[in-house]
Amino acid sequence: MFRKNLSMESGPSSSREDSKILGISNLFSEQSTKVKTRLCTIR
């Protein structure tokens, strides 16, 4: 019962949202690292 309730709460929709947030955060981190490397190369 408990496991079923957990699976229902954390269903595919929530997992998709989590993946979207993770993807966005990854994109931001990649951009920030690129900007940092560019600043270092400019200096």
N, CA, C and O atoms as CSV, one atom per row, in Angstrom:
chain,resi,resn,atom,element,x,y,z
A,1,MET,N,N,0.848,-1.210,0.000
A,1,MET,CA,C,0.000,0.000,0.000
A,1,MET,C,C,0.884,1.262,0.000
A,1,MET,O,O,0.703,2.170,-0.812
A,2,PHE,N,N,1.839,1.285,0.932
A,2,PHE,CA,C,2.676,2.488,1.034
A,2,PHE,C,C,3.443,2.738,-0.259
A,2,PHE,O,O,3.521,3.870,-0.738
A,3,ARG,N,N,4.009,1.669,-0.818
A,3,ARG,CA,C,4.770,1.834,-2.061
A,3,ARG,C,C,3.847,2.294,-3.190
A,3,ARG,O,O,4.229,3.138,-4.000
A,4,LYS,N,N,2.649,1.747,-3.242
A,4,LYS,CA,C,1.708,2.154,-4.290
A,4,LYS,C,C,1.392,3.645,-4.153
A,4,LYS,O,O,1.372,4.372,-5.146
A,5,ASN,N,N,1.146,4.099,-2.918
A,5,ASN,CA,C,0.839,5.516,-2.719
A,5,ASN,C,C,2.018,6.377,-3.174
A,5,ASN,O,O,1.823,7.412,-3.811
A,6,LEU,N,N,3.224,5.957,-2.852
A,6,LEU,CA,C,4.403,6.736,-3.245
A,6,LEU,C,C,4.480,6.812,-4.761
A,6,LEU,O,O,4.702,7.888,-5.317
A,7,SER,N,N,4.300,5.688,-5.431
A,7,SER,CA,C,4.394,5.673,-6.897
A,7,SER,C,C,3.306,6.565,-7.493
A,7,SER,O,O,3.543,7.235,-8.498
A,8,MET,N,N,2.138,6.583,-6.897
A,8,MET,CA,C,1.056,7.429,-7.419
A,8,MET,C,C,1.408,8.900,-7.220
A,8,MET,O,O,1.193,9.714,-8.117
A,9,GLU,N,N,1.952,9.250,-6.037
A,9,GLU,CA,C,2.309,10.645,-5.773
A,9,GLU,C,C,3.419,11.088,-6.729
A,9,GLU,O,O,3.304,12.126,-7.380
A,10,SER,N,N,4.489,10.302,-6.809
A,10,SER,CA,C,5.602,10.642,-7.705
A,10,SER,C,C,5.387,9.938,-9.033
A,10,SER,O,O,6.156,9.055,-9.412
A,11,GLY,N,N,4.323,10.342,-9.745
A,11,GLY,CA,C,3.971,9.696,-11.006
A,11,GLY,C,C,4.824,10.189,-12.152
A,11,GLY,O,O,5.805,10.899,-11.933
A,12,PRO,N,N,4.468,9.823,-13.372
A,12,PRO,CA,C,5.242,10.239,-14.548
A,12,PRO,C,C,5.253,11.750,-14.734
A,12,PRO,O,O,6.250,12.313,-15.186
A,13,SER,N,N,4.139,12.415,-14.384
A,13,SER,CA,C,4.073,13.869,-14.570
A,13,SER,C,C,5.131,14.557,-13.701
A,13,SER,O,O,5.862,15.420,-14.188
A,14,SER,N,N,5.218,14.181,-12.413
A,14,SER,CA,C,6.191,14.810,-11.520
A,14,SER,C,C,7.608,14.495,-11.993
A,14,SER,O,O,8.476,15.368,-11.969
A,15,SER,N,N,7.848,13.259,-12.422
A,15,SER,CA,C,9.193,12.891,-12.887
A,15,SER,C,C,9.549,13.713,-14.122
A,15,SER,O,O,10.689,14.153,-14.268
A,16,ARG,N,N,8.583,13.921,-15.005
A,16,ARG,CA,C,8.851,14.733,-16.206
A,16,ARG,C,C,9.210,16.157,-15.808
A,16,ARG,O,O,10.150,16.739,-16.348
A,17,GLU,N,N,8.457,16.722,-14.857
A,17,GLU,CA,C,8.754,18.086,-14.410
A,17,GLU,C,C,10.159,18.143,-13.817
A,17,GLU,O,O,10.919,19.074,-14.084
A,18,ASP,N,N,10.497,17.128,-13.002
A,18,ASP,CA,C,11.839,17.098,-12.403
A,18,ASP,C,C,12.900,17.063,-13.501
A,18,ASP,O,O,13.895,17.785,-13.435
A,19,SER,N,N,12.681,16.220,-14.510
A,19,SER,CA,C,13.664,16.112,-15.599
A,19,SER,C,C,13.783,17.452,-16.322
A,19,SER,O,O,14.883,17.865,-16.690
A,20,LYS,N,N,12.652,18.132,-16.525
A,20,LYS,CA,C,12.696,19.438,-17.196
A,20,LYS,C,C,13.535,20.407,-16.373
A,20,LYS,O,O,14.398,21.100,-16.912
A,21,ILE,N,N,13.278,20.455,-15.050
A,21,ILE,CA,C,14.031,21.373,-14.175
A,21,ILE,C,C,15.515,21.027,-14.230
A,21,ILE,O,O,16.365,21.915,-14.310
A,22,LEU,N,N,15.824,19.722,-14.186
A,22,LEU,CA,C,17.234,19.305,-14.221
A,22,LEU,C,C,17.861,19.734,-15.542
A,22,LEU,O,O,18.985,20.235,-15.564
A,23,GLY,N,N,17.138,19.537,-16.641
A,23,GLY,CA,C,17.677,19.929,-17.948
A,23,GLY,C,C,17.943,21.421,-18.003
A,23,GLY,O,O,18.986,21.847,-18.500
A,24,ILE,N,N,17.011,22.223,-17.498
A,24,ILE,CA,C,17.191,23.680,-17.511
A,24,ILE,C,C,18.403,24.061,-16.668
A,24,ILE,O,O,19.222,24.880,-17.086
A,25,SER,N,N,18.516,23.466,-15.479
A,25,SER,CA,C,19.654,23.778,-14.604
A,25,SER,C,C,20.955,23.373,-15.276
A,25,SER,O,O,21.955,24.082,-15.167
A,26,ASN,N,N,20.954,22.220,-15.981
A,26,ASN,CA,C,22.165,21.779,-16.690
A,26,ASN,C,C,22.533,22.789,-17.769
A,26,ASN,O,O,23.706,23.121,-17.938
A,27,LEU,N,N,21.531,23.278,-18.503
A,27,LEU,CA,C,21.798,24.260,-19.561
A,27,LEU,C,C,22.414,25.518,-18.951
A,27,LEU,O,O,23.391,26.051,-19.477
A,28,PHE,N,N,21.842,25.990,-17.841
A,28,PHE,CA,C,22.357,27.200,-17.209
A,28,PHE,C,C,23.790,26.976,-16.748
A,28,PHE,O,O,24.646,27.841,-16.930
A,29,SER,N,N,24.056,25.809,-16.149
A,29,SER,CA,C,25.409,25.525,-15.658
A,29,SER,C,C,26.386,25.490,-16.819
A,29,SER,O,O,27.495,26.016,-16.715
A,30,GLU,N,N,25.982,24.870,-17.931
A,30,GLU,CA,C,26.865,24.811,-19.105
A,30,GLU,C,C,27.155,26.224,-19.615
A,30,GLU,O,O,28.300,26.550,-19.931
A,31,GLN,N,N,26.109,27.069,-19.695
A,31,GLN,CA,C,26.306,28.444,-20.172
A,31,GLN,C,C,27.238,29.199,-19.235
A,31,GLN,O,O,28.129,29.916,-19.690
A,32,SER,N,N,27.037,29.043,-17.929
A,32,SER,CA,C,27.871,29.757,-16.958
A,32,SER,C,C,29.326,29.323,-17.108
A,32,SER,O,O,30.230,30.158,-17.071
A,33,THR,N,N,29.559,28.016,-17.276
A,33,THR,CA,C,30.942,27.535,-17.428
A,33,THR,C,C,31.552,28.103,-18.710
A,33,THR,O,O,32.722,28.487,-18.723
A,34,LYS,N,N,30.763,28.158,-19.787
A,34,LYS,CA,C,31.268,28.712,-21.050
A,34,LYS,C,C,31.647,30.181,-20.854
A,34,LYS,O,O,32.706,30.618,-21.303
A,35,VAL,N,N,30.783,30.937,-20.184
A,35,VAL,CA,C,31.068,32.366,-19.965
A,35,VAL,C,C,32.337,32.506,-19.131
A,35,VAL,O,O,33.183,33.355,-19.414
A,36,LYS,N,N,32.465,31.668,-18.099
A,36,LYS,CA,C,33.664,31.741,-17.242
A,36,LYS,C,C,34.913,31.476,-18.067
A,36,LYS,O,O,35.904,32.193,-17.932
A,37,THR,N,N,34.881,30.452,-18.923
A,37,THR,CA,C,36.057,30.126,-19.729
A,37,THR,C,C,36.352,31.286,-20.682
A,37,THR,O,O,37.516,31.621,-20.905
A,38,ARG,N,N,35.317,31.896,-21.243
A,38,ARG,CA,C,35.522,33.027,-22.158
A,38,ARG,C,C,36.175,34.187,-21.419
A,38,ARG,O,O,37.106,34.807,-21.933
A,39,LEU,N,N,35.690,34.485,-20.209
A,39,LEU,CA,C,36.273,35.574,-19.434
A,39,LEU,C,C,37.738,35.273,-19.151
A,39,LEU,O,O,38.587,36.157,-19.263
A,40,CYS,N,N,38.037,34.041,-18.787
A,40,CYS,CA,C,39.421,33.656,-18.494
A,40,CYS,C,C,40.287,33.828,-19.741
A,40,CYS,O,O,41.407,34.333,-19.661
A,41,THR,N,N,39.763,33.405,-20.899
A,41,THR,CA,C,40.558,33.508,-22.135
A,41,THR,C,C,40.755,34.980,-22.505
A,41,THR,O,O,41.825,35.360,-22.981
A,42,ILE,N,N,39.730,35.807,-22.290
A,42,ILE,CA,C,39.844,37.240,-22.624
A,42,ILE,C,C,40.916,37.872,-21.736
A,42,ILE,O,O,41.735,38.663,-22.205
A,43,ARG,N,N,40.903,37.519,-20.467
A,43,ARG,CA,C,41.898,38.067,-19.548
A,43,ARG,C,C,43.263,37.461,-19.873
A,43,ARG,O,O,44.254,37.785,-19.217
